[in-house]
Amino acid sequence: MNCPIKSQENTEWLLEYSANRLDKERTAMIARHLQICPECARFVEAQRRVWDALGRWEPEPVSAGFDRRLYGRIDALPASWMGRLFRPLHPLWRPAVPLAAACLLIVAGVVLHAPKAVLNPADSQVRVEKTSAEQVERTLDDMQMLRELAVTPAPEGSSSKSM
């Protein structure tokens, strides 16, 4: 077994062993390790002293008027400037928050749902025809230019194929 303190693995086993909450198999394994590792033995002993001290500790009983005095002291504390500013509005917060959220959703719906422009089908047809005619004209010009480049005479002695 690797030392839990040195390897930082299974350190919770040492705590569980100190509190007597470990199963029998691991308890035996930790007990064997404590016989050869003084660091882990010191740790377990210190933890047992802490557990013993916590077991002997008895809290003082709470007096009968403790809650009343506590809430009185809390109410006597001066409010922050934010508290003083928003205290008159406190009764209005509950209905105002859902109302503000609903208004925000309506405004967002109106702003984000902008109607799309309606195109007249005749206008789009004319635009398509112009674009198509321009494309055909450019294509014919490009083909003419390619033919002119292919007609140039080749130097003598070399064979070239025309397209």
VOPA-832598 format. One record per residue (C-alpha): residue number from 1; residue in three letters; x, y, z. Coordinates in steps of 0.05 Angstrom, whole numbers, m for minus. Layout:
REM VOPA-832598
<rec NUM 'Ala' <X Y Z>>;
...
***
This chain:
REM VOPA-832598
<rec 1 'Met' <0 0 0>>;
<rec 2 'Asn' <25 69 m18>>;
<rec 3 'Cys' <30 119 39>>;
<rec 4 'Pro' <m34 162 36>>;
<rec 5 'Ile' <1 224 62>>;
<rec 6 'Lys' <61 220 15>>;
<rec 7 'Ser' <23 199 m48>>;
<rec 8 'Gln' <m39 241 m33>>;
<rec 9 'Glu' <m81 180 m52>>;
<rec 10 'Asn' <m136 152 m7>>;
<rec 11 'Thr' <m125 205 46>>;
<rec 12 'Glu' <m199 199 64>>;
<rec 13 'Trp' <m184 128 88>>;
<rec 14 'Leu' <m142 158 144>>;
<rec 15 'Leu' <m199 204 165>>;
<rec 16 'Glu' <m249 147 163>>;
<rec 17 'Tyr' <m202 103 203>>;
<rec 18 'Ser' <m195 158 255>>;
<rec 19 'Ala' <m270 162 262>>;
<rec 20 'Asn' <m278 86 264>>;
<rec 21 'Arg' <m322 87 201>>;
<rec 22 'Leu' <m279 43 155>>;
<rec 23 'Asp' <m297 m28 134>>;
<rec 24 'Lys' <m258 m86 165>>;
<rec 25 'Glu' <m213 m100 105>>;
<rec 26 'Arg' <m189 m29 98>>;
<rec 27 'Thr' <m184 m21 174>>;
<rec 28 'Ala' <m135 m79 176>>;
<rec 29 'Met' <m96 m51 117>>;
<rec 30 'Ile' <m90 18 149>>;
<rec 31 'Ala' <m72 m12 217>>;
<rec 32 'Arg' <m14 m51 184>>;
<rec 33 'His' <8 13 148>>;
<rec 34 'Leu' <6 53 213>>;
<rec 35 'Gln' <56 5 245>>;
<rec 36 'Ile' <109 23 193>>;
<rec 37 'Cys' <92 96 177>>;
<rec 38 'Pro' <101 146 234>>;
<rec 39 'Glu' <73 204 194>>;
<rec 40 'Cys' <6 170 183>>;
<rec 41 'Ala' <5 146 255>>;
<rec 42 'Arg' <15 218 280>>;
<rec 43 'Phe' <m41 242 233>>;
<rec 44 'Val' <m90 188 258>>;
<rec 45 'Glu' <m73 203 331>>;
<rec 46 'Ala' <m85 278 320>>;
<rec 47 'Gln' <m151 264 285>>;
<rec 48 'Arg' <m173 219 342>>;
<rec 49 'Arg' <m158 274 393>>;
<rec 50 'Val' <m201 322 351>>;
<rec 51 'Trp' <m258 271 349>>;
<rec 52 'Asp' <m253 260 424>>;
<rec 53 'Ala' <m254 336 438>>;
<rec 54 'Leu' <m315 344 393>>;
<rec 55 'Gly' <m349 286 428>>;
<rec 56 'Arg' <m340 318 497>>;
<rec 57 'Trp' <m363 387 474>>;
<rec 58 'Glu' <m431 408 499>>;
<rec 59 'Pro' <m463 471 470>>;
<rec 60 'Glu' <m496 520 517>>;
<rec 61 'Pro' <m571 517 517>>;
<rec 62 'Val' <m606 573 479>>;
<rec 63 'Ser' <m647 621 521>>;
<rec 64 'Ala' <m722 625 512>>;
<rec 65 'Gly' <m722 696 482>>;
<rec 66 'Phe' <m662 685 436>>;
<rec 67 'Asp' <m700 687 370>>;
<rec 68 'Arg' <m739 750 390>>;
<rec 69 'Arg' <m675 787 410>>;
<rec 70 'Leu' <m639 764 347>>;
<rec 71 'Tyr' <m693 789 300>>;
<rec 72 'Gly' <m698 854 340>>;
<rec 73 'Arg' <m623 866 330>>;
<rec 74 'Ile' <m629 850 255>>;
<rec 75 'Asp' <m687 900 248>>;
<rec 76 'Ala' <m647 953 286>>;
<rec 77 'Leu' <m590 950 236>>;
<rec 78 'Pro' <m588 1010 189>>;
<rec 79 'Ala' <m610 992 119>>;
<rec 80 'Ser' <m563 1003 61>>;
<rec 81 'Trp' <m576 1060 13>>;
<rec 82 'Met' <m603 1010 m38>>;
<rec 83 'Gly' <m651 982 14>>;
<rec 84 'Arg' <m675 1052 33>>;
<rec 85 'Leu' <m683 1070 m41>>;
<rec 86 'Phe' <m723 1009 m62>>;
<rec 87 'Arg' <m763 997 3>>;
<rec 88 'Pro' <m822 1040 m19>>;
<rec 89 'Leu' <m824 1002 m85>>;
<rec 90 'His' <m823 933 m52>>;
<rec 91 'Pro' <m899 921 m57>>;
<rec 92 'Leu' <m896 938 m131>>;
<rec 93 'Trp' <m841 889 m149>>;
<rec 94 'Arg' <m883 825 m152>>;
<rec 95 'Pro' <m933 848 m205>>;
<rec 96 'Ala' <m882 893 m241>>;
<rec 97 'Val' <m831 839 m258>>;
<rec 98 'Pro' <m878 794 m298>>;
<rec 99 'Leu' <m909 855 m331>>;
<rec 100 'Ala' <m840 881 m352>>;
<rec 101 'Ala' <m821 812 m378>>;
<rec 102 'Ala' <m885 808 m420>>;
<rec 103 'Cys' <m873 878 m448>>;
<rec 104 'Leu' <m802 859 m466>>;
<rec 105 'Leu' <m825 797 m503>>;
<rec 106 'Ile' <m876 837 m542>>;
<rec 107 'Val' <m825 890 m562>>;
<rec 108 'Ala' <m775 836 m581>>;
<rec 109 'Gly' <m828 801 m623>>;
<rec 110 'Val' <m845 865 m660>>;
<rec 111 'Val' <m773 885 m672>>;
<rec 112 'Leu' <m749 816 m693>>;
<rec 113 'His' <m808 800 m737>>;
<rec 114 'Ala' <m798 852 m791>>;
<rec 115 'Pro' <m843 839 m852>>;
<rec 116 'Lys' <m805 819 m914>>;
<rec 117 'Ala' <m810 861 m976>>;
<rec 118 'Val' <m857 831 m1028>>;
<rec 119 'Leu' <m828 829 m1097>>;
<rec 120 'Asn' <m870 834 m1159>>;
<rec 121 'Pro' <m860 770 m1200>>;
<rec 122 'Ala' <m856 811 m1264>>;
<rec 123 'Asp' <m798 852 m1237>>;
<rec 124 'Ser' <m758 790 m1219>>;
<rec 125 'Gln' <m772 760 m1288>>;
<rec 126 'Val' <m743 822 m1323>>;
<rec 127 'Arg' <m683 821 m1278>>;
<rec 128 'Val' <m671 747 m1293>>;
<rec 129 'Glu' <m677 759 m1368>>;
<rec 130 'Lys' <m627 817 m1365>>;
<rec 131 'Thr' <m578 776 m1324>>;
<rec 132 'Ser' <m585 716 m1370>>;
<rec 133 'Ala' <m575 759 m1432>>;
<rec 134 'Glu' <m513 792 m1402>>;
<rec 135 'Gln' <m484 724 m1384>>;
<rec 136 'Val' <m496 697 m1454>>;
<rec 137 'Glu' <m463 758 m1485>>;
<rec 138 'Arg' <m402 751 m1439>>;
<rec 139 'Thr' <m396 677 m1455>>;
<rec 140 'Leu' <m397 690 m1530>>;
<rec 141 'Asp' <m344 744 m1522>>;
<rec 142 'Asp' <m300 695 m1483>>;
<rec 143 'Met' <m309 641 m1536>>;
<rec 144 'Gln' <m289 690 m1591>>;
<rec 145 'Met' <m227 709 m1553>>;
<rec 146 'Leu' <m208 636 m1543>>;
<rec 147 'Arg' <m216 623 m1618>>;
<rec 148 'Glu' <m170 681 m1635>>;
<rec 149 'Leu' <m117 653 m1588>>;
<rec 150 'Ala' <m121 584 m1618>>;
<rec 151 'Val' <m113 609 m1690>>;
<rec 152 'Thr' <m43 638 m1679>>;
<rec 153 'Pro' <8 602 m1723>>;
<rec 154 'Ala' <54 553 m1688>>;
<rec 155 'Pro' <129 558 m1698>>;
<rec 156 'Glu' <156 514 m1753>>;
<rec 157 'Gly' <177 444 m1734>>;
<rec 158 'Ser' <129 437 m1676>>;
<rec 159 'Ser' <62 405 m1681>>;
<rec 160 'Ser' <5 436 m1645>>;
<rec 161 'Lys' <m67 415 m1642>>;
<rec 162 'Ser' <m121 466 m1643>>;
<rec 163 'Met' <m181 461 m1598>>;
***
